[in-house]
Amino acid sequence: MQVAIDISLYPLREDYEGPIIRFIQQLRAQQGLQVHTNDLSTQLSGDYDLAMNTLQAAIKATFLQGGTHSFVLKILNVAITPGGEVEI
């Protein structure tokens, strides 16, 4: 099963860029997933198990950095290429 996950990460601190960059780099390090970013969020697409396991590890690594972080996720049970359309 394919999924698409829209992820927004909000580090609740003044130097917010570092945790976001590290999070995206960790997602991109995983082969077999598509990772796209824009000004508001990161989109992760691919196999459900691979995407969810990768996301879980990246969220945990972010939390272990210390400080408070908020994640907002939207998960769809279809693969979406950013900029593409999905027939429902």
C-alpha positions as CSV (number, residue, x, y, z in Angstrom):
1,M,0.0,0.0,0.0
2,Q,1.2,3.5,-0.9
3,V,0.9,6.5,1.3
4,A,1.5,10.2,1.2
5,I,2.2,12.1,4.4
6,D,2.2,15.9,4.7
7,I,4.4,16.9,7.7
8,S,4.8,20.3,9.4
9,L,7.4,20.5,12.2
10,Y,7.4,23.4,14.6
11,P,10.4,23.5,17.0
12,L,9.2,25.8,19.8
13,R,12.4,27.8,20.1
14,E,14.1,30.7,18.4
15,D,16.7,28.7,16.5
16,Y,14.1,26.5,14.8
17,E,15.9,26.0,11.5
18,G,18.4,23.4,12.7
19,P,15.9,20.8,13.9
20,I,13.8,21.1,10.7
21,I,16.9,20.7,8.5
22,R,18.1,17.6,10.4
23,F,14.6,16.1,10.2
24,I,14.4,16.5,6.5
25,Q,17.9,15.2,6.0
26,Q,17.0,12.0,8.0
27,L,13.9,11.5,5.8
28,R,16.0,12.0,2.6
29,A,18.6,9.5,3.7
30,Q,16.1,6.6,3.4
31,Q,16.2,5.0,0.0
32,G,12.8,4.2,-1.6
33,L,10.9,7.2,-0.5
34,Q,10.1,10.5,-2.2
35,V,10.7,13.6,-0.1
36,H,9.6,17.0,-1.2
37,T,9.6,20.3,0.7
38,N,8.0,23.7,0.4
39,D,7.8,26.7,2.6
40,L,5.1,25.2,4.9
41,S,5.7,21.4,5.0
42,T,7.5,18.3,3.9
43,Q,5.8,15.6,1.8
44,L,6.8,12.0,2.2
45,S,5.5,9.4,-0.3
46,G,6.1,5.7,-0.7
47,D,5.4,2.3,0.7
48,Y,3.3,2.5,3.9
49,D,5.6,0.4,6.2
50,L,8.8,2.1,5.0
51,A,7.3,5.6,5.2
52,M,5.8,5.1,8.7
53,N,9.0,3.4,10.1
54,T,11.1,6.2,8.7
55,L,8.8,8.9,10.0
56,Q,8.7,7.3,13.4
57,A,12.5,7.2,13.7
58,A,12.8,10.8,12.5
59,I,10.3,12.1,14.9
60,K,12.0,10.2,17.8
61,A,15.4,11.6,16.8
62,T,13.9,15.1,16.8
63,F,12.3,14.7,20.2
64,L,15.6,13.3,21.6
65,Q,17.4,16.6,20.6
66,G,15.7,18.2,23.5
67,G,13.3,21.1,23.7
68,T,9.7,21.1,22.7
69,H,8.6,20.2,19.1
70,S,5.2,20.1,17.6
71,F,4.4,17.9,14.5
72,V,1.2,18.2,12.4
73,L,0.6,15.2,10.1
74,K,-1.8,14.5,7.3
75,I,-1.7,10.9,6.1
76,L,-3.4,9.7,2.9
77,N,-3.7,6.1,1.7
78,V,-2.6,7.0,-1.8
79,A,0.7,8.0,-3.3
80,I,0.8,11.7,-4.4
81,T,3.5,13.4,-6.3
82,P,3.7,17.0,-5.2
83,G,2.0,19.2,-7.8
84,G,0.2,16.2,-9.2
85,E,-3.5,15.4,-9.0
86,V,-5.2,12.4,-7.5
87,E,-8.4,10.8,-8.8
88,I,-10.8,9.9,-6.0
